[in-house]
Amino acid sequence: MKIGYVLILMLIAVNCCFTALGQRYYTLKEAIDVPKDSVYYLKVSRKKLTQIPPVVFTFKNLKVLDLSKNRLVDISPKIAELSKLEKLNLSKNRFELFPKEPSRLENLRVLILGGNKLGYIPKDIAKYPKLEVLDMYDNPIIDLGDGIFLLGSLRRLDLRGLMYNAKSQAEIKNKLPKVEVLFDPPCKCMD
């Protein structure tokens, strides 16, 4: 539980820093009307986007990008241009394959993919060198793969909404002893 409290405090501190560094923008229109280097936080949610608007890649100082509740199925390789990005929210989109492009973001610490249609986590997840928080909430994941167990920086993994029995939950927690793993109560499935 201590890890959870520490992570919450870290996220609060990070959010405070973003507020101090620059304004939060909740629409592209707002962000376009200011100097591009002053945009650190951008939320483009509920816009029915099927691709990331190219203008997003011009905000080189972005640290937080929220693209939740859209219709994205993949990500442009241009996401790598956002080299300072630390938090990427892609929840409630239409991803069926785990997006590989964010692995090119060297500073990414938080990746939120909850509420998509992901069936497995590829071994390439190990290419996320600084990833501390991975939210896979409510995905039909059948296979966690081996890569997730190679994430040395991982501190929090959200697997709520996935069906795991008590034995499977214990095995996952044993393989990730330094990680706060969130599960729903164990099911009586796959016994």
C-alpha positions in Angstrom: 0.0 0.0 0.0 2.9 2.4 0.7 3.9 2.2 -3.0 0.3 3.3 -3.9 0.5 6.3 -1.7 3.9 7.3 -2.9 2.7 7.1 -6.6 -0.3 9.2 -5.8 1.9 11.8 -4.2 4.2 11.7 -7.2 1.4 12.2 -9.6 0.1 15.1 -7.6 3.6 16.6 -7.6 3.9 16.1 -11.3 0.5 17.7 -12.0 1.5 20.7 -9.8 4.7 21.1 -11.8 2.8 21.0 -15.1 0.5 23.8 -13.8 3.5 25.8 -12.7 5.3 25.3 -16.0 2.4 26.2 -18.3 -1.2 26.3 -18.9 -3.4 23.3 -19.3 -5.2 23.2 -22.6 -8.4 21.2 -23.0 -9.0 21.9 -26.7 -6.7 22.1 -29.7 -8.2 25.5 -30.5 -7.0 26.9 -27.2 -3.5 25.4 -27.6 -3.1 26.6 -31.2 -3.7 30.2 -30.1 -0.6 30.3 -27.8 3.1 29.9 -28.4 3.7 26.2 -29.1 6.5 25.9 -26.6 4.2 26.9 -23.7 1.9 23.9 -24.1 2.8 21.2 -21.5 -0.6 19.6 -21.0 -3.1 18.9 -23.7 -6.4 17.1 -23.5 -8.1 16.2 -26.7 -10.8 13.9 -25.5 -14.2 13.0 -26.9 -13.6 14.4 -30.3 -14.2 11.2 -32.3 -10.6 11.3 -33.6 -9.5 8.4 -35.8 -6.0 9.8 -36.0 -3.9 12.3 -34.0 -4.2 15.7 -35.6 -0.7 16.7 -37.0 -0.7 20.0 -35.1 -0.3 17.9 -31.9 3.2 17.0 -32.9 4.3 20.6 -33.0 3.9 21.0 -29.2 7.5 19.9 -28.5 7.3 20.6 -24.7 4.2 18.4 -24.1 4.6 16.3 -21.0 1.0 15.1 -20.7 -1.2 14.1 -23.7 -4.7 12.9 -23.1 -6.4 11.4 -26.2 -8.9 9.4 -24.3 -12.5 8.6 -25.5 -11.8 8.9 -29.2 -11.7 6.3 -32.0 -8.0 5.7 -32.4 -6.9 2.3 -33.6 -3.2 3.2 -34.1 -0.7 5.9 -33.5 1.5 7.8 -36.0 5.2 7.3 -35.7 5.4 11.0 -35.4 4.6 10.6 -31.7 8.3 10.1 -31.3 8.7 13.9 -31.9 7.1 14.5 -28.5 10.4 13.5 -26.8 9.4 15.1 -23.4 6.1 13.3 -23.1 5.8 11.6 -19.7 2.1 10.7 -19.6 0.0 9.3 -22.5 -3.7 8.5 -22.0 -5.1 6.4 -24.7 -8.0 4.9 -22.7 -11.4 4.2 -24.2 -10.3 4.2 -27.8 -10.4 1.2 -30.3 -6.9 -0.3 -30.0 -6.9 -4.0 -30.8 -3.1 -4.2 -31.0 -0.8 -2.8 -28.4 0.6 0.4 -29.8 4.4 0.2 -30.5 5.0 3.8 -31.3 5.0 5.1 -27.7 8.0 2.8 -27.0 10.1 5.4 -28.8 9.2 8.0 -26.1 12.2 7.8 -23.9 10.6 9.8 -21.0 7.3 8.1 -20.9 6.4 7.2 -17.3 2.6 6.7 -17.4 0.7 4.8 -20.2 -3.0 4.4 -19.9 -4.7 2.0 -22.2 -7.7 1.0 -20.2 -11.0 0.3 -22.0 -9.7 -0.8 -25.3 -9.8 -4.2 -27.0 -6.3 -5.4 -26.4 -5.9 -9.2 -26.3 -2.3 -9.5 -25.3 0.7 -7.4 -24.3 3.7 -7.9 -26.6 7.3 -8.6 -25.5 8.1 -5.1 -27.0 6.6 -3.6 -23.8 10.1 -4.2 -22.3 11.3 -1.4 -24.6 9.6 1.2 -22.4 12.7 2.1 -20.2 11.1 4.5 -17.7 7.5 3.2 -17.6 6.3 3.3 -14.0 2.5 3.1 -14.4 0.7 0.8 -16.9 -3.1 0.9 -16.9 -4.6 -2.0 -18.8 -8.0 -1.8 -17.0 -10.9 -3.5 -18.7 -9.2 -5.0 -21.8 -9.9 -8.6 -22.9 -6.3 -9.6 -22.3 -5.7 -13.3 -22.6 -1.9 -13.2 -22.6 0.3 -10.8 -20.5 3.4 -12.1 -22.3 6.8 -12.0 -20.8 7.8 -8.4 -21.6 5.8 -6.9 -18.8 8.0 -8.8 -16.3 11.1 -7.2 -17.7 10.0 -3.6 -16.9 12.5 -2.6 -14.3 10.9 0.8 -13.5 7.3 -0.5 -13.3 5.7 0.4 -10.0 1.9 0.1 -10.7 0.0 -2.2 -13.0 -3.8 -1.9 -13.3 -5.4 -5.2 -14.4 -8.8 -4.6 -12.9 -11.7 -5.6 -15.2 -9.7 -8.8 -16.3 -10.8 -12.2 -15.2 -8.1 -13.9 -13.1 -8.5 -16.6 -10.5 -6.6 -16.4 -7.2 -3.8 -18.7 -8.4 -3.1 -16.5 -11.5 -3.2 -13.3 -9.5 -0.7 -14.7 -7.0 1.6 -15.8 -9.8 1.5 -12.4 -11.4 2.2 -10.7 -8.1 5.1 -13.1 -7.4 6.7 -12.2 -10.7 6.3 -8.5 -9.9 7.2 -8.2 -6.3 8.0 -4.5 -6.4 4.9 -3.6 -8.3 1.5 -2.6 -6.9 -0.8 -4.8 -9.1 -4.5 -4.0 -9.0 -7.0 -6.8 -9.6 -10.7 -7.2 -9.1 -11.6 -9.9 -6.6 -10.5 -13.3 -8.0 -12.9 -15.2 -10.2 -13.7 -18.9 -9.9 -12.7 -19.3 -13.5 -9.8 -21.1 -15.2 -9.4 -23.5 -12.2 
